[in-house]
Structures are given as structure tokens and as C-alpha cells.
Amino acid sequence: MKNNYYNRLKKICTTKDSLLCIGLDFDLDKIQCNNVNDLDSLESFIKDVIDSTIDICPIFKPNFAFYEKYGPQGMVLLKNIVDYINGRSIVIADAKRGDIGNTSKNYASSIFDYYNFDAITISPYMGSDAIEPFIKNPEKGVYLLCLTSNKSAIDFQYKFSDGTYLYEDVANLALSLNYNNNIGLVVGATKQENMKRIKEVAPSLTWLVPGIGAQGGDLEQSVTLSNVNKSIGIINISRSIIYAGNQSLDAIRDAALNFNEKINKILK
């Protein structure tokens, strides 16, 4: 199937010679630019960041929490950002949705039809009927939370009493549902040995890899582990790029270029 999410992703990553995903997780309380002090100026700044990096960034990923916190105006800002990118890069909704089938159907309509995102992160906890509404359109992508980079992931994602791992079950479920070639996994970069197990279970699935930079994940191992067997490992960087240096556009672009060069060097 030519017009599926994986092929779209592969094409844009090849065109830009990049696997970099920039997390657009801006917080007005932490912005260092004196002229960014409200949502209007924040929108202008985010658009400038996009313009300064879009030639080397095939994927942008805004986390919904950083926009929802501002209420309706924040969600307008989010939609304006997706509209501004306008297909020039893939945009992933870091929304972590996941509910019973009918609710998921409406979530999918909101994310894909109204906001026009290309992909979404979702929680697989409620099973396949919570996932299926998101994967019906082959051109739209889904990343299942498989192994997250936070410390308390161990509470649920690791060994059951019978010695099996929840993240392995998630990977197997993703494989079984990937008939449209539009499902991937969120695999945190801070747990290398577990990453190897996931790759053994589902070698063909594309990964979205957070946890590099501020969270301490190893870039070289993450790139190496996630980009085998013709699969694609997208490397997500947020704070280490968008808060680089004095948060000037030059500093942000330099940080993006630096990460992209490191990723490409590892792949060679």
C-alpha cells in the first residue's frame, strides 16, 4: 500500500536526510525571550522556530498539555501551528488518548479531521477497540505507548507475576493490528536492555524515541537500536533544542543541526 503513514514518513525523512523530531513543548513560564509574554507572541515565536528548523526537521511533535493549560485560546494556538506547518513536515499529536471504542472514534475525528494532525500517541491500556478507530485511515499514524522513559514506568510496564512483560504484549498487539502499515511504538531512550527486547519482538515497527537530552537517554544506542530491519526510529528532542542557549533562533537552529548531524553520523 503506497499511501500509508510509514511510506509518508520514510519519504519525508529521506528528503530531509533527517530522523529528528522536535517537541514543540513551549511554556510561557520558562520562555527566556523578553518579547514572548502572551499567547500571541508565543505563536509568533513558535512559527519562527518552525521556519528556522523545518528544512532539517521532518517531524514536529507538540504535547497537548502545554496548550490545553491555556484553555480554548491555547487550543486555537495549537491548531494554528498545525495549519502553519501545512504538510511541510509530519506533525504528531502527543495527546496520549485511549478510551472505549466510541470515545476513541471521536478522539480520532478531532485529532485527524479537525486539527489535521498526521499522527498521534495513544495509550493501549484499554485494548484493540480503543486503538482501531485511529488506524482506519492508512495515511494517519499511531504510536502506542510501549516503554516510557519515566522512572515509575516500572509500576506497570515490566514483569508480571508469570515473568512476561507488558511492553512485549503491547509490541505484539501493535504487530497484529498493523495491517495498514501505520502503527509504531513509543519507546523511551532511557532503558536500553528493554529496548533490545522490544526490537526482537517487533523488528519491523517504526519507533518514536523520547528521552534523549534532558532525560539522559543515550543517543547512539537509541539511534542504532531503533533503525534496523528497514524500520525507522524517530529521535524526539524537546527541551535540549527549544531552550538551547539563550533561546535565540540561531541557538535553536544550531542545536537542531547538531543533533541531526550526530544522528546521521551514527547511521553511517
C-alpha positions in Angstrom: 0.0 0.0 0.0 1.7 3.2 -1.2 -0.4 5.8 0.6 0.3 4.7 4.1 1.8 6.6 7.0 5.0 4.6 7.1 5.7 5.5 3.4 4.9 9.1 4.0 7.3 9.1 7.0 10.0 7.4 5.1 9.7 9.8 2.1 9.9 12.9 4.2 12.8 11.6 6.3 14.7 10.7 3.2 14.0 14.0 1.5 15.3 16.0 4.5 18.0 13.5 5.4 16.9 13.5 9.0 15.2 11.5 11.7 14.9 14.4 14.0 11.6 15.1 15.8 11.4 18.4 17.6 8.9 18.6 20.5 7.1 21.9 20.4 6.6 21.9 24.2 6.8 25.6 25.0 5.9 27.0 28.4 5.4 30.7 28.9 6.6 30.4 32.5 10.0 29.2 31.1 10.4 31.3 28.0 13.6 33.3 28.1 12.8 35.8 25.3 11.7 39.1 26.7 9.3 39.8 23.8 7.4 36.5 24.4 4.9 37.1 27.2 1.5 36.1 25.9 -0.1 33.6 23.6 0.0 35.9 20.6 3.8 36.5 20.9 4.3 32.8 21.7 2.5 31.8 18.5 4.8 34.1 16.5 7.9 32.7 18.2 6.9 29.1 17.6 6.3 29.8 14.0 9.8 31.4 13.8 11.2 28.3 15.4 9.5 26.1 12.8 10.8 28.3 10.0 14.3 28.1 11.3 14.3 24.3 11.6 11.8 22.9 9.1 14.4 22.2 6.4 16.1 19.7 8.7 13.2 18.6 10.7 10.8 16.1 9.1 8.6 15.7 12.2 7.3 18.1 14.8 5.5 17.0 18.0 3.5 19.3 20.2 2.4 18.0 23.5 -1.2 18.8 24.1 -0.7 19.6 27.8 1.4 22.7 27.0 -1.6 24.1 25.0 -4.5 22.8 27.0 -3.3 24.5 30.1 -4.3 27.8 28.5 -7.8 26.7 27.7 -9.6 27.5 24.4 -7.0 30.1 23.4 -4.3 27.5 23.8 -6.1 25.0 21.6 -6.6 27.7 18.9 -2.8 28.3 19.1 -2.2 24.5 18.6 -4.4 24.4 15.6 -2.7 27.5 14.1 0.6 25.7 14.5 -0.5 22.6 12.6 -2.1 24.8 9.9 1.2 26.8 9.6 3.3 23.7 9.1 0.7 22.8 6.4 2.2 19.4 5.3 5.8 20.7 5.1 6.6 18.2 7.9 4.7 15.5 9.7 3.0 16.6 12.9 2.4 14.2 15.7 -0.2 15.0 18.3 1.4 14.0 21.6 -2.0 13.6 23.2 -1.8 10.0 24.7 -5.5 9.3 24.0 -7.1 5.9 24.6 -10.6 5.1 25.6 -13.5 2.8 24.7 -14.2 2.5 21.0 -16.9 5.1 20.5 -15.0 7.7 22.5 -11.8 6.9 20.6 -13.7 7.3 17.4 -14.5 10.9 18.4 -10.9 11.5 19.6 -9.7 10.3 16.2 -12.1 12.6 14.4 -10.9 15.6 16.5 -7.2 14.9 16.1 -7.2 13.9 12.4 -10.1 15.7 10.9 -10.4 18.9 12.9 -6.8 19.6 13.9 -5.4 17.8 10.9 -2.5 16.0 12.7 -0.7 13.3 10.8 -0.2 11.0 13.7 -1.0 10.6 17.4 0.4 8.9 20.5 -2.2 6.8 22.3 -2.4 4.6 25.4 -3.1 0.9 24.5 -4.3 0.1 28.0 -8.0 -0.4 27.0 -7.2 -2.8 24.2 -7.6 -3.1 20.5 -11.1 -1.5 20.3 -9.6 1.7 21.7 -6.9 1.6 19.0 -8.8 0.7 15.9 -10.6 4.0 15.3 -7.2 5.7 15.0 -5.8 3.3 12.4 -8.6 3.1 9.9 -7.1 5.8 7.6 -3.8 4.3 6.4 -2.3 7.8 5.9 -2.6 8.7 9.6 -0.1 7.2 12.0 -0.5 5.9 15.6 2.3 5.4 18.2 1.3 3.1 21.0 2.9 3.8 24.4 5.1 0.8 24.8 8.0 1.6 27.1 8.1 5.1 28.5 11.2 6.9 29.9 9.8 8.0 33.3 11.0 6.3 36.4 7.6 4.9 37.6 7.1 3.1 34.3 8.2 0.1 36.3 4.9 0.2 38.1 3.1 -1.4 35.2 5.3 -1.9 32.1 7.7 -4.5 33.4 7.4 -8.1 34.7 4.1 -9.7 35.5 4.0 -12.5 38.1 4.4 -15.0 35.3 7.7 -13.4 34.1 6.2 -11.8 31.0 6.4 -8.1 30.2 3.6 -5.7 29.4 5.6 -3.8 26.9 6.1 -7.1 24.9 2.4 -7.6 24.8 1.9 -4.0 23.5 4.5 -4.7 20.8 2.8 -7.9 19.8 -0.6 -6.2 19.7 0.8 -3.4 17.5 2.1 -6.0 15.1 -1.2 -7.8 14.9 -3.1 -4.5 14.1 -0.5 -3.1 11.7 -2.4 -4.2 8.5 -2.4 -0.6 7.2 1.4 -0.1 8.0 0.6 2.9 10.1 1.3 1.8 13.7 4.5 2.5 15.6 5.7 2.4 19.2 6.8 5.0 21.7 10.0 3.5 23.2 11.8 5.6 25.8 15.6 6.0 25.3 16.5 5.5 29.0 16.1 1.8 29.1 18.5 0.2 26.6 18.1 -3.5 27.6 14.3 -3.3 27.4 14.6 -1.6 24.0 16.5 -4.6 22.7 13.7 -6.9 23.8 11.1 -4.8 22.0 13.1 -4.8 18.8 13.3 -8.6 19.0 9.5 -8.9 19.4 8.6 -6.3 16.7 11.6 -5.6 14.5 9.6 -4.0 11.7 7.7 -1.4 13.6 8.7 2.3 13.5 9.7 3.9 16.8 9.2 7.3 18.3 12.0 7.6 20.8 11.8 10.3 23.5 14.1 10.6 26.5 17.3 12.0 24.7 18.9 15.1 26.1 17.4 16.4 29.3 16.2 13.0 30.4 19.6 11.4 29.9 18.9 8.8 27.2 21.8 7.5 25.2 21.6 8.9 21.6 24.0 6.5 19.9 22.4 3.4 21.3 18.9 4.7 20.7 19.6 5.5 17.0 21.4 2.2 16.5 18.7 0.1 18.2 15.7 1.8 16.5 17.0 1.9 12.9 17.4 -1.8 11.9 15.5 -4.2 9.7 14.3 -1.2 7.5 12.3 0.2 10.3 12.6 3.9 11.2 13.5 5.3 14.6 12.4 8.9 15.0 14.5 10.7 17.7 12.5 13.2 19.6 14.3 16.1 21.2 12.4 18.8 23.0 14.0 20.9 25.7 17.6 20.5 24.5 16.6 22.2 21.3 13.8 24.7 22.1 15.5 26.0 25.2 19.0 25.9 23.7 21.5 28.7 24.6 19.7 32.0 25.1 16.7 30.7 23.1 17.6 32.8 20.1 16.6 31.3 16.8 20.3 30.9 15.9 20.9 28.9 19.1 17.8 26.7 18.4 18.8 26.0 14.8 22.4 25.2 15.9 21.1 22.7 18.4 18.8 21.1 15.9 21.7 20.9 13.3 24.0 19.4 16.0 21.6 16.7 16.9 20.8 15.9 13.3 24.5 15.7 12.4 25.1 13.3 15.4 22.2 11.1 14.3 23.3 10.9 10.7 26.9 10.2 11.8 25.7 7.2 13.9 23.7 5.8 11.0 26.7 5.8 8.6 
